[in-house]
């Protein structure tokens, strides 16, 4: 089966196998009902070789997602970390995206997964800028989606469950079909939630406002950027936001493992600030990239060697 992704060796239930052999049955429960949980992690080259960024936090969030979905068995956080490091080592890549996935298998079909086994894989591949090099340089052009973020009594929004991501897929497809880079989702009352795969930050009068909403994923990049900004002397104030407050921001940016720190230059055809990537945003992007590449000693604890 041809894939445009070159993942090399993939960790499948305890062994490393070539990508072509890392396959599942079409009767896989997760394929029919979205009953998988996943993580997105990155490894970066550092002066001491490949290092995984905030591996423990990602492993723990994966297991929290599994617990939320009610998976009866799962690896331990240390087993997840081991699998990630072994997969990176086996492929000899120092710069890669890492996708651990737990899913209900093909042992039975029907909505209830009581008789389905939980499987575990880790794949790694090269993944450059998430929204394109142009978005990083000049700022992403985004729209407010007509799709709303699911409320927490409909889907467990704190969990990275496969099925939840249909919401993100629809929002992202809508934005791309209209020629934009990404979609921002509001909640059912109109408050800003997050991007289809990113958390949002506003800058106003030199103050950093991480957008807060109870339906958002507890982003690890968001937490990292907040800590970096504080360590660099910025005032950081988590804040709920409305759509109009985005329009009048001095600067706006998105963060995520895949997106890293991506400036936003336009929302709903309105220029943000100067209509370019904001200067403070670009400084924070550089500071984030310094931390993930091991060039900032203050954040050395965030790196796990993988070589
Ligand atoms: N919100 C959502 C909905 C989300 O999917 C992500 C990550 C974030 C916020 C940021 O979380 P964190 O990575 O912990 O900072 N999105 C992942 C999936 C991207 C994809 O296309 O797949 C990611 O960035 O890896």
Boltz pocket constraint, residues with backbone or C-beta under 6 A from the ligand:
constraints:
  - pocket:
      binder: B
      contacts: [[A, 39], [A, 40], [A, 41], [A, 168], [A, 194], [A, 195], [A, 196], [A, 197], [A, 198], [A, 199], [A, 216], [A, 217], [A, 218], [A, 219], [A, 220], [A, 221], [A, 222], [A, 255], [A, 256], [A, 257], [A, 258], [A, 259]]
      max_distance: 6.0
